[in-house]
């Protein structure tokens, strides 16, 4: 499903759940909201869905857990891992207890950037990554100050992009923010940051980059799921609910 179709859906909400089977293998897909609260009611729902998945898989050695956003630290109890890594931490906790393989099919930044640079500038691309992290910071409310939090993220961005000619300082990101959006950077405007990274909207160039980046990610994720399916694996997938809506048709068609 492309973003124009997705944007026209009458109702889009979390969770987005669906299942695929060929009688021997199973795909259980849970499209989640991103939460870091161990008491959130969605998390027991994921655990219940996980138990259902395990009940239909005859051999746990053929099972694979799939989480969004990179592999997580497997150390800690349930609540600690959720506070640290959200629903990805929960899946890591559940799969580690069962000695089940965990993967996180995410393309590396350089591959994504190679596609994005065909249409967008480095300033625009890095602004997208920056605003996305600002939104994550505001939603997760970590104990670290914003300056300490973003400094480490920008250091990672510099390393993963391999852009030796780009200024990854916070001061430069604020300058680019003002240049692109026409207003001063303001952490109080939480709704603004969410809006401009929404790939279903077409308000700004950052929305366009979000759309292009997410589309590339969806294709990469689908390819990796199909690859594991081809190895005879059953998969339990937890990604953001919008990915579930967009990937459902392709996975139901391609997994035989």
N, C-alpha and C positions, 0 to 999 in steps of 0.2 A: 504494500500500500504506500503510495507516495504521500507527501505532506498536504497536497491539495485535497486529496480524499480524506486524509486523517482530520484535517481542519473542518471538514463538512460533516463529520459524524455528529449525530444528534446528542449522543451522550458518551463521554469519555471519563472513566473513573478508575480508581484502584480498588481492588485488585483486578487485573486482567488475567484470567486463568484459562488455559486450554490444554488438551492432551492429544497426543498422536501415538498410534501403535500399529505395528504390522503383525501383531499376534505373538511376536517373540521379543521385540524391543519396545521401550516406552519413552516418550518425551513428556515430561510434566513441566509446564511453563507457568511461572508465577510472576506476573507483572506487578511490581510493588511500588509503593511510595517510599521515598527515602527517609528513614527515621533513625534516630540514635537513642531513643528512649526505651529501655528494657521493658517498661510497663505498657508500651503501645499495644493495643488490641490486635494489630495486624500480625505481630510476631508469633503468638500462639497459633494463628491461622496458618502461617507458613509452616510451623512445626507439625501441625495436623496434616497438611498437604504432603510434607516430607515423609511422614509415617505411612501415608497412603501409597506414595511412590515406592517405598521400601517393601511394602506388602505385596506388590505385583512383580518385583524383580526377583527372580529365582536365585541368581548368583550375584552377590554384592560386588564381586570382582569385575563385573561388567558395568557397574554403575559409575556415573561421573556427575559431580556437582559443578555447576557453572555459575559463577558470580561476576557481577559487573565491577569494572574499575580497578582491576589488578588483583593479584593474589594477596591475601591478608595474613597478618601474623597469627599463627594457630595457637599461640600461648594465651592462657587465661581462662576464666570461667565464662559462663554464658553472658552474664550482665556486663562484665568487663569488655568482652569482645564486641558486644552490641554498642556500648557507649563509644568505643574506639572506632568501629568500622561499620556501624549500622547493620542493615540486613545482610550485607556481605560478611560481616563478622559472625552473624548467626549461622549462616550456611557453612562457613568455615568450621565453626564449633560443632555443628551437627555431623558434617562429613568426616571430620577428624576423629570423632568418637567412634565412627563405624569403619575407620580406616579406608575411606572411599576417596578416590582420586578427585582433586579439585583443579579446575582450569578457569582462566579468565581470558576469553578471546578478545583482546583489545589490540588494534593496530598501533604500531609505534608512531610517535609524533612525526618523525621525519617522513614517513610514508604518507600520512595525512596531509602534511604541509606541502608535499610535492604536488598533490592535487589542488590544494587550495591556492597555491601561488600562481596557478594558471589564470586565476580570476581576481585574486585579492592581493593587497600589499602586505608587507610584513607588519606594518603598524596596525592594520586592520585585523590581521590574524592574531597577533599577540594581544590586542585589545579584547578579542573574543575570549581567549584563554584567561585573561586577567579578570574580566567581568564575571565569567563563569565561576571562578574561584571566590570572588567577592560574594556572590550569591550563596555559594556553599558555606562560606564562613558565617554569613548572617543567619542562615537556616540552622546550622549546627550549634552555634553559640559556644565555641570552644573557650577554654579558660585563658589561652594565650591572647595577648593583645593583637590587634589587627596587624600592626607593623611587624611584630615578631613572626606571626603566621605567614604573612605574604612574602616576607624576605626569603624564607626557606623555599616557598613555592616558586618564586622567581628565579632562584638559584637552580632549581630542578628544570625549569623551563629553559634556561640558558644552556644547560647540559644536554637536554633531550632534543632541542632544536638544532644544535650545532651552528647557531647563528653568531659567529664571532664578531660580526660587524654591527650588532644590535645592542642598544642600551636597555638592559633589563631592570633598571632602577625603578623604585616606586615613584620617584619624582617624574621620570619619563612616562610612566604609565598614566599618571594623573594628567600630564600634558596631552597625551594622545587621547585620553578620555574626553577632555574638553574640546579638542580639535574635532573629534568625530561626532559627539553628541551636542556640542554647543552649550554645555553647562559645566559647572565645577563639580569635581568628584565629591560625593557626599554619602557617607555610610548610612545616613538616616533614611535614604530613599530606597528601602528594601524592595518595594514593589517594582521600582524602575529596573533594577538589576535582573529580576526574574523575567520581566517583560522582554528585555532586549536579547536574552539568550533563548527565547522561545522559538523553536524552528517552525512553528505553525504560523507565526506572524511574519509580516513583511514590512515592518515599520522602518528598520534601519539596515545598514550593511552588515551589522553584527548578527541580526536575525538571519540574513542570507548565508553568512558563514556557518552559523549554527545548523542550518538546514543542510548545507553541503557536507559538513563534518559528520553530522549524525547519519546522513544517508550512506556515507562511506563506511562508517562503523557498522551499520545494520548489515550491509553486504558482507563485511568481514566476519561478523558474528555468525551469520547464517552459514557461510562457507565452512567455518570451524565446527559448527554443530553437525553439518552434513558429513564432514570428514570423520568425526567420532562415530556417527551413526554407521558409516561405512565400515568401521572397525568392529561392528557388532555391539556397540555400547548403548546403554539406556541413559538418558540424561535428565537431571533435575535442574532447571534453569530459573534463576532469579535475576531479573533485570528491571529497570524502570518500566512502569506500565505502558508508557507510550511506545517503547520498543516492542512490547507484546502485541499491541494493536497492529503495528506496521509489519511485524515479522510473521504473524499467524498464517496468513494466506500462503506465503512462500513455503513455510515449513510443512504445512499440511499437504501441499502439492508435491514437494520434493522428497519428503521422507516416506519411503515405501518399504 
